[in-house]
Amino acid sequence: MIQTPTVDWLALAPTIALLVGGGIALLAALLPDWLRKWTAATAAFAGFAVAAGFAVAVFDRSTTPQALLDGSITRDQLAAMAQVILAVTGAAVVFASWGERRRENHAEYYALLAAAGAGMVFFVGAENLMTLFLGLEWFSLCLYILVAFDSERATSLEAGLKYLVVGGLGSAVLLFGSALVYGATAQLSFSAIAATNPTNDAFLFAGLAMILAGLAFKVSAAPFHMWTPDVYQGAPTSVTAFMSAATKTAALVMLLRILVTAFPDQSDVWTIAVAVLSAVSLAWGNLGALAQRDVKRLLAYSSISHAGFMLMAISANSERGGEALLYYLVPYSAMSVGAFAVVAARERELRRPVSLESLAGMGWERPYHGIALWTFMLGMAGFPLTGGLFGKLFVFSAAYDAGEWWLVLIGVAATAVSLAYYLNVVRWLYMRSGAELRLAPAGGSPPRDSALGIAIFASFVVTVGSFFVVQPILDAAGDAASSLPF
């Protein structure tokens, strides 16, 4: 009699929900034109919503980490909390995508969005090198297509090609590093790699460096950030919003998991490497943002800077650092999706790329969008009444407790520099007074996009709400971080 493995369907439920949602969205391509887009978007949103619900259930019932499917994946609160963030982010992006002017292929777009979310949800629970690479390629392939999805725009095709080339290089580096680690340890499981403890094996350290570099590509950490500004600028804005929040969440959580679980005895090496990546990202991201006029490129460099802040938490190599990282991801994901959603609104109104000059007077013309965007900018800068303030404070606290006071000083200096471009965005929003604005002689306001307004409102609520309900989020982040063997 063949012994079949026991399958924990609840642990796999978030991934399955998104696959089902993506499958239904793809089948919507067979429906009439008037029904296709609505059905595909509804299926994708339902997939993300159901996945979030299952992830909350997994979090509540996973107080003790458990390896599943012969050690291929793990069921713990770290993966579950990351899945909640990813699913909520995906649901918001579905709303942000609704009003995009796209001639056709709506079903394929929402199917790919759900499939990418499924890959990320699976990826954050990976427990060995094989499932790590499988999950990475799963969502990466979907994103390569999504970035180039607006095939009528040359910039989208160019961005897709750049992302494919650089992303393929990053995946190859990670795969080669995994092969070196396997060669040094003869193990695939993260915990089994740690148990072998070949402390002086050159292959192991080379493999560790290559895995770190491969994941740094996905995190957009400098100097592995070279694809980020061009891809963020050229991709459809809703795809950029999804990448900036969801890809970073998945890659950072997995980086934390693999370093702490598989390489605890090499922590004296990788903590320094991650701290250096953090410092370089903070410097490069903020200085690069100062020179940008295109808003999407500015937000791309901002995302590189935020990768530096979150890498600071990982370099602390402590439960407090893991807690700070997970808390930071909540307001950051909301601010990122919300900011790109406002940019999408302006882009659809003007029908051209959004520069700082394009924002002039938007605060008076569109008060709702103006208030939302300056809230997101102040949150990214770490101002009070937004979760960005506590996110940076917790990261600085974790780094200081780990003895990395020099990194805290760099972070404070980077925050001061970031005020120049974040507040400049706010300045441009109100550059012209309401009295100076005149109605156009023809045309009028663009059609109301209620779905985009919902995405912006949800992002605003999380950005501000994470300041006022900080303790419940921090408690959940602390429970999730305790899943790792610090």
C-alpha positions as CSV (number, residue, x, y, z in Angstrom):
1,M,0.0,0.0,0.0
2,I,1.4,3.4,-1.0
3,Q,1.9,5.7,2.0
4,T,0.6,9.2,1.0
5,P,1.8,12.2,2.9
6,T,-0.4,14.1,5.2
7,V,-1.4,17.5,3.7
8,D,-2.2,20.4,6.0
9,W,-4.8,22.0,3.8
10,L,-5.2,25.0,6.0
11,A,-1.6,26.0,5.7
12,L,-1.9,25.8,1.9
13,A,-5.3,27.5,1.8
14,P,-4.0,31.0,1.1
15,T,-2.1,29.8,-1.9
16,I,-4.9,27.7,-3.2
17,A,-7.4,30.5,-2.8
18,L,-5.3,32.8,-5.0
19,L,-4.7,30.0,-7.6
20,V,-8.5,29.5,-7.7
21,G,-9.1,33.2,-8.0
22,G,-6.5,33.5,-10.8
23,G,-8.0,30.5,-12.6
24,I,-11.5,31.9,-12.6
25,A,-10.1,35.3,-13.7
26,L,-8.4,33.6,-16.7
27,L,-11.5,31.7,-17.6
28,A,-13.3,35.1,-17.8
29,A,-11.4,35.7,-21.0
30,L,-14.2,33.5,-22.6
31,L,-17.0,35.8,-21.5
32,P,-18.4,38.7,-23.5
33,D,-16.5,42.0,-23.5
34,W,-19.0,43.8,-21.2
35,L,-18.7,41.0,-18.5
36,R,-15.0,40.1,-18.9
37,K,-13.3,42.8,-16.9
38,W,-15.8,42.8,-14.0
39,T,-15.7,39.0,-13.6
40,A,-11.9,38.8,-13.7
41,A,-11.4,41.7,-11.2
42,T,-14.0,40.2,-8.9
43,A,-12.4,36.8,-9.0
44,A,-8.9,38.2,-8.3
45,F,-10.2,40.4,-5.4
46,A,-12.1,37.4,-3.9
47,G,-8.9,35.3,-4.2
48,F,-6.9,37.9,-2.2
49,A,-9.7,38.5,0.3
50,V,-10.2,34.8,1.0
51,A,-6.4,34.3,1.2
52,A,-6.2,37.0,3.8
53,G,-8.9,35.3,5.8
54,F,-7.2,32.0,5.7
55,A,-3.9,33.6,6.6
56,V,-5.4,35.1,9.7
57,A,-6.8,31.7,10.7
58,V,-3.3,30.1,10.2
59,F,-1.8,32.9,12.3
60,D,-4.3,32.2,15.1
61,R,-3.7,28.4,15.1
62,S,0.0,28.3,14.6
63,T,1.5,29.2,17.9
64,T,4.2,26.5,17.4
65,P,6.1,26.3,14.0
66,Q,5.6,23.1,12.1
67,A,7.4,21.8,9.0
68,L,5.1,20.4,6.3
69,L,5.4,18.2,3.2
70,D,8.6,16.6,4.3
71,G,10.2,19.9,5.3
72,S,9.4,21.7,2.1
73,I,7.3,24.5,3.7
74,T,6.7,25.7,7.2
75,R,3.5,26.7,9.0
76,D,4.2,29.5,11.5
77,Q,3.1,32.9,12.4
78,L,5.9,34.7,10.5
79,A,4.6,33.3,7.2
80,A,1.0,33.9,8.2
81,M,1.5,37.5,9.0
82,A,3.5,38.1,5.8
83,Q,0.6,36.4,3.9
84,V,-1.9,38.8,5.5
85,I,0.1,41.8,4.4
86,L,0.6,40.4,0.9
87,A,-3.1,39.5,0.4
88,V,-4.4,42.9,1.7
89,T,-1.9,44.6,-0.6
90,G,-3.1,42.6,-3.6
91,A,-6.7,43.3,-2.8
92,A,-6.0,47.1,-2.8
93,V,-4.0,46.8,-6.0
94,V,-7.1,45.1,-7.7
95,F,-9.1,48.3,-6.9
96,A,-6.3,50.5,-8.1
97,S,-6.2,48.6,-11.4
98,W,-9.8,48.9,-12.2
99,G,-9.7,52.3,-14.0
100,E,-6.7,51.6,-16.1
101,R,-7.2,52.3,-19.8
102,R,-6.5,49.0,-21.4
103,R,-7.9,47.9,-24.7
104,E,-8.0,44.2,-24.0
105,N,-6.6,41.3,-21.9
106,H,-8.2,42.3,-18.7
107,A,-8.8,38.7,-17.7
108,E,-5.1,37.8,-18.3
109,Y,-4.0,40.8,-16.2
110,Y,-6.0,39.9,-13.1
111,A,-5.1,36.2,-13.5
112,L,-1.4,37.1,-13.5
113,L,-1.9,39.4,-10.6
114,A,-3.5,36.7,-8.5
115,A,-0.9,34.1,-9.7
116,A,1.9,36.5,-8.6
117,G,0.3,36.9,-5.2
118,A,0.0,33.1,-4.9
119,G,3.7,32.7,-5.6
120,M,4.6,35.3,-3.0
121,V,2.3,33.7,-0.4
122,F,3.9,30.3,-1.1
123,F,7.4,31.8,-1.1
124,V,7.3,33.3,2.4
125,G,6.6,29.9,3.8
126,A,9.5,28.1,2.0
127,E,11.6,25.9,4.3
128,N,14.2,24.5,1.9
129,L,16.3,25.8,-1.0
130,M,14.2,24.0,-3.6
131,T,10.9,25.6,-2.6
132,L,12.7,28.9,-2.1
133,F,13.7,28.9,-5.7
134,L,10.4,27.6,-6.9
135,G,8.4,30.3,-5.1
136,L,10.8,33.0,-6.3
137,E,10.5,32.0,-10.0
138,W,6.8,31.5,-9.6
139,F,6.0,35.1,-8.8
140,S,8.9,36.6,-10.8
141,L,7.7,35.1,-14.1
142,C,4.3,36.6,-13.5
143,L,5.8,40.0,-12.7
144,Y,8.0,39.9,-15.9
145,I,4.8,39.7,-18.0
146,L,2.9,42.2,-15.9
147,V,5.6,44.9,-16.2
148,A,5.5,44.6,-20.0
149,F,1.7,44.2,-20.1
150,D,0.9,47.5,-21.8
151,S,2.4,46.4,-25.0
152,E,1.2,49.5,-26.9
153,R,3.7,51.5,-24.8
154,A,7.4,51.2,-25.7
155,T,8.4,52.2,-22.1
156,S,6.4,49.2,-20.7
157,L,8.1,46.8,-23.1
158,E,11.5,48.2,-22.3
159,A,10.9,48.0,-18.6
160,G,9.8,44.3,-19.0
161,L,12.9,43.4,-20.9
162,K,15.2,45.1,-18.3
163,Y,13.4,43.4,-15.5
164,L,13.6,40.1,-17.2
165,V,17.3,40.4,-17.8
166,V,18.3,41.7,-14.4
167,G,15.7,39.5,-12.6
168,G,17.0,36.4,-14.4
169,L,20.5,37.3,-13.4
170,G,19.4,37.7,-9.7
171,S,17.6,34.3,-9.9
172,A,20.7,32.7,-11.4
173,V,23.0,34.1,-8.7
174,L,20.6,32.8,-6.0
175,L,20.4,29.4,-7.6
176,F,24.2,29.0,-7.9
177,G,24.5,30.1,-4.3
178,S,22.0,27.5,-3.3
179,A,24.0,24.9,-5.2
180,L,27.1,25.9,-3.4
181,V,25.4,25.6,0.0
182,Y,24.0,22.2,-0.9
183,G,27.5,21.1,-2.0
184,A,28.9,22.2,1.3
185,T,26.2,20.7,3.6
186,A,24.4,18.0,1.5
187,Q,21.2,19.5,2.9
188,L,18.3,21.4,1.4
189,S,16.3,22.2,4.6
190,F,17.2,25.5,6.3
191,S,17.3,23.9,9.8
192,A,19.3,20.9,8.5
193,I,21.9,23.3,6.9
194,A,22.3,25.0,10.3
195,A,22.7,21.7,12.0
196,T,25.7,20.6,9.8
197,N,27.7,23.7,10.9
198,P,30.6,23.6,8.5
199,T,31.9,26.9,9.9
200,N,35.1,27.2,7.8
201,D,33.8,25.9,4.5
202,A,34.5,28.4,1.6
203,F,31.7,27.0,-0.4
204,L,29.2,27.7,2.3
205,F,30.3,31.3,2.6
206,A,30.3,31.8,-1.1
207,G,26.9,30.3,-1.3
208,L,25.6,32.5,1.5
209,A,27.0,35.6,-0.3
210,M,25.3,34.7,-3.5
211,I,21.9,33.9,-1.8
212,L,22.1,37.3,-0.1
213,A,22.9,39.0,-3.4
214,G,20.1,37.2,-5.2
215,L,17.5,38.3,-2.6
216,A,19.0,41.8,-2.6
217,F,18.0,42.1,-6.2
218,K,14.3,41.5,-5.3
219,V,14.5,43.8,-2.2
220,S,15.9,46.6,-4.4
221,A,18.8,47.1,-2.1
222,A,21.8,49.1,-3.5
223,P,24.0,48.2,-5.3
224,F,21.6,45.6,-6.7
225,H,19.0,48.3,-7.4
226,M,19.9,49.2,-11.0
227,W,16.7,47.9,-12.4
228,T,14.3,49.6,-10.0
229,P,14.0,53.2,-11.3
230,D,13.5,52.2,-15.0
231,V,11.1,49.3,-14.2
232,Y,9.0,51.3,-11.8
233,Q,8.8,54.2,-14.3
234,G,7.9,52.0,-17.3
235,A,5.6,49.5,-15.8
236,P,1.8,50.1,-15.5
237,T,1.4,52.1,-12.4
238,S,-0.8,49.5,-10.6
239,V,1.9,46.9,-11.3
240,T,4.5,49.3,-9.9
241,A,2.4,49.6,-6.7
242,F,2.1,45.9,-6.3
243,M,5.9,45.4,-6.9
244,S,6.9,48.1,-4.5
245,A,4.9,46.7,-1.6
246,A,4.4,43.0,-2.2
247,T,7.7,42.0,-3.7
248,K,9.6,43.8,-1.0
249,T,7.5,42.2,1.7
250,A,8.0,38.7,0.4
251,A,11.8,39.1,-0.3
252,L,12.5,40.7,3.1
253,V,10.6,38.2,5.1
254,M,12.3,35.3,3.3
255,L,15.7,37.0,3.7
256,L,15.1,37.2,7.4
257,R,14.0,33.6,7.6
258,I,16.8,32.0,5.7
259,L,19.6,34.0,7.4
260,V,18.3,33.3,10.9
261,T,17.3,29.7,10.3
262,A,19.9,28.4,7.9
263,F,23.0,30.4,8.9
264,P,22.9,31.2,12.6
265,D,26.6,30.3,13.1
266,Q,27.6,32.6,10.3
267,S,25.8,35.6,11.8
268,D,29.0,37.5,12.6
269,V,29.6,37.6,8.8
270,W,26.1,38.2,7.4
271,T,25.0,40.8,9.9
272,I,27.9,43.0,8.7
273,A,27.1,42.3,5.1
274,V,23.4,43.2,5.6
275,A,24.4,46.4,7.6
276,V,26.6,47.5,4.7
277,L,23.8,46.9,2.2
278,S,21.5,48.9,4.5
279,A,23.9,51.8,4.7
280,V,24.6,51.9,0.9
281,S,20.8,51.7,0.2
282,L,20.1,54.6,2.6
283,A,22.7,56.8,1.0
284,W,22.1,55.9,-2.6
285,G,18.3,55.9,-2.4
286,N,18.0,59.3,-0.8
287,L,20.7,61.0,-2.8
288,G,19.3,59.6,-6.0
289,A,15.7,60.7,-5.2
290,L,16.9,64.4,-4.8
291,A,17.6,64.6,-8.5
292,Q,14.3,63.1,-9.8
293,R,11.6,65.0,-11.5
294,D,9.4,62.0,-12.6
295,V,7.3,61.1,-9.6
296,K,7.4,57.3,-10.2
297,R,11.2,57.4,-10.4
298,L,11.3,59.5,-7.2
299,L,9.2,56.8,-5.5
300,A,11.5,54.1,-6.9
301,Y,14.5,55.7,-5.2
302,S,12.4,56.2,-2.1
303,S,11.7,52.4,-2.1
304,I,15.5,51.8,-2.3
305,S,15.9,54.0,0.8
306,H,13.1,52.1,2.7
307,A,14.8,48.8,1.8
308,G,17.8,50.2,3.7
309,F,15.7,50.9,6.8
310,M,14.2,47.4,6.8
311,L,17.6,45.8,6.2
312,M,18.7,47.6,9.3
313,A,16.2,45.5,11.3
314,I,17.4,42.3,9.7
315,S,21.1,43.1,10.5
316,A,20.1,43.4,14.2
317,N,19.7,39.6,14.2
318,S,17.3,39.7,17.1
319,E,13.6,39.1,17.9
320,R,13.2,42.8,18.3
321,G,14.6,43.3,14.8
322,G,12.2,40.8,13.4
323,E,9.3,42.5,15.2
324,A,10.5,45.9,13.9
325,L,10.7,44.6,10.3
326,L,7.2,43.2,10.4
327,Y,5.7,46.3,11.9
328,Y,7.5,48.5,9.3
329,L,6.0,46.5,6.5
330,V,2.4,47.3,7.4
331,P,2.5,51.1,7.1
332,Y,5.1,51.0,4.3
333,S,3.0,48.7,2.1
334,A,0.0,51.0,2.6
335,M,1.9,54.2,1.9
336,S,3.5,52.7,-1.2
337,V,0.3,51.4,-2.7
338,G,-1.5,54.6,-1.8
339,A,1.2,56.9,-3.3
340,F,1.2,55.0,-6.6
341,A,-2.6,55.0,-6.6
342,V,-2.6,58.8,-6.4
343,V,0.0,59.0,-9.2
344,A,-2.2,56.6,-11.2
345,A,-5.2,59.0,-10.7
346,R,-3.2,62.0,-12.0
347,E,-1.7,59.9,-14.8
348,R,-5.2,58.9,-16.0
349,E,-6.4,62.5,-15.8
350,L,-3.5,64.0,-17.8
351,R,-2.8,61.0,-20.0
352,R,0.9,61.4,-19.7
353,P,3.7,60.5,-17.2
354,V,3.4,62.4,-13.9
355,S,6.3,64.8,-13.1
356,L,6.6,67.1,-10.1
357,E,5.4,69.9,-12.4
358,S,2.3,67.9,-13.2
359,L,1.3,67.9,-9.5
360,A,1.2,71.7,-9.4
361,G,-2.2,72.7,-8.0
362,M,-3.5,69.1,-7.6
363,G,-4.0,69.7,-3.9
364,W,-6.6,72.4,-4.8
365,E,-8.1,70.6,-7.9
366,R,-8.4,67.2,-6.2
367,P,-8.4,67.8,-2.4
368,Y,-9.0,64.2,-1.6
369,H,-6.0,63.0,-3.6
370,G,-3.9,65.9,-2.4
371,I,-4.5,65.2,1.3
372,A,-3.9,61.5,0.7
373,L,-0.6,62.1,-1.1
374,W,0.9,64.5,1.4
375,T,-0.1,62.0,4.2
376,F,1.8,59.3,2.4
377,M,4.8,61.5,1.8
378,L,4.9,62.6,5.5
379,G,4.5,58.9,6.5
380,M,7.4,57.9,4.4
381,A,9.5,60.7,6.0
382,G,8.5,59.4,9.4
383,F,6.3,62.2,10.7
384,P,3.9,61.8,13.6
385,L,0.3,60.6,13.2
386,T,1.5,58.0,10.6
387,G,2.8,54.5,11.2
388,G,6.0,55.5,9.5
389,L,7.1,57.3,12.7
390,F,7.0,54.1,14.8
391,G,8.4,52.0,12.0
392,K,11.6,54.0,11.9
393,L,11.8,54.3,15.7
394,F,11.4,50.5,16.2
395,V,14.1,49.8,13.5
396,F,16.5,52.3,15.1
397,S,15.9,50.8,18.5
398,A,16.6,47.3,17.3
399,A,19.8,48.4,15.5
400,Y,21.0,50.3,18.6
401,D,20.3,47.3,20.9
402,A,22.5,45.2,18.5
403,G,25.3,47.7,18.9
404,E,25.0,49.2,15.4
405,W,24.9,52.8,16.6
406,W,26.8,53.9,13.5
407,L,24.0,52.5,11.3
408,V,21.4,54.4,13.4
409,L,23.3,57.6,12.7
410,I,23.3,56.9,9.0
411,G,19.5,56.2,9.2
412,V,18.9,59.5,11.0
413,A,20.9,61.4,8.4
414,A,19.1,59.7,5.6
415,T,15.8,60.6,7.1
416,A,16.9,64.2,7.3
417,V,17.9,64.2,3.6
418,S,14.6,62.5,2.6
419,L,12.7,65.5,3.9
420,A,14.0,67.5,1.0
421,Y,12.2,65.5,-1.7
422,Y,9.2,64.3,0.3
423,L,8.3,67.8,1.4
424,N,9.0,69.0,-2.2
425,V,6.2,66.8,-3.4
426,V,3.9,68.4,-0.9
427,R,5.0,71.8,-2.0
428,W,4.3,71.1,-5.6
429,L,0.8,69.8,-4.7
430,Y,-0.1,73.4,-3.5
431,M,2.2,75.3,-5.8
432,R,-0.6,77.2,-7.4
433,S,-3.4,78.7,-5.4
434,G,-7.0,77.9,-5.9
435,A,-7.6,81.4,-7.3
436,E,-5.0,80.8,-10.1
437,L,-6.8,77.7,-11.4
438,R,-9.2,78.1,-14.2
439,L,-11.7,75.7,-15.8
440,A,-10.7,74.4,-19.2
441,P,-12.7,75.8,-22.0
442,A,-13.6,72.3,-23.2
443,G,-13.8,68.9,-21.6
444,G,-14.0,68.7,-17.8
445,S,-13.2,66.5,-14.9
446,P,-12.3,62.9,-15.7
447,P,-14.8,60.2,-14.9
448,R,-15.1,59.3,-11.2
449,D,-13.0,56.2,-10.3
450,S,-14.7,54.9,-7.2
451,A,-12.5,51.8,-7.1
452,L,-9.3,53.8,-7.1
453,G,-10.8,56.0,-4.4
454,I,-11.4,52.9,-2.3
455,A,-7.7,51.8,-2.7
456,I,-6.5,55.3,-1.7
457,F,-8.8,55.4,1.3
458,A,-7.8,52.0,2.5
459,S,-4.1,52.9,2.2
460,F,-4.8,56.2,4.1
461,V,-6.6,54.3,6.9
462,V,-3.8,51.8,7.4
463,T,-1.1,54.6,7.2
464,V,-2.8,56.6,9.9
465,G,-4.4,53.8,11.8
466,S,-1.0,52.0,12.3
467,F,0.0,55.0,14.4
468,F,-3.0,54.9,16.7
469,V,-3.3,51.1,17.1
470,V,0.4,50.4,17.2
471,Q,0.3,47.9,20.1
472,P,-1.9,45.2,18.5
473,I,0.2,45.3,15.3
474,L,3.4,45.2,17.4
475,D,2.1,42.3,19.4
476,A,1.3,40.3,16.3
477,A,4.7,41.2,14.9
478,G,6.3,40.0,18.1
479,D,4.5,36.7,18.0
480,A,5.5,36.2,14.4
481,A,9.1,37.1,15.1
482,S,9.2,34.6,18.0
483,S,8.7,31.8,15.4
484,L,12.3,32.2,14.3
485,P,15.2,30.7,16.3
486,F,17.0,33.9,17.3
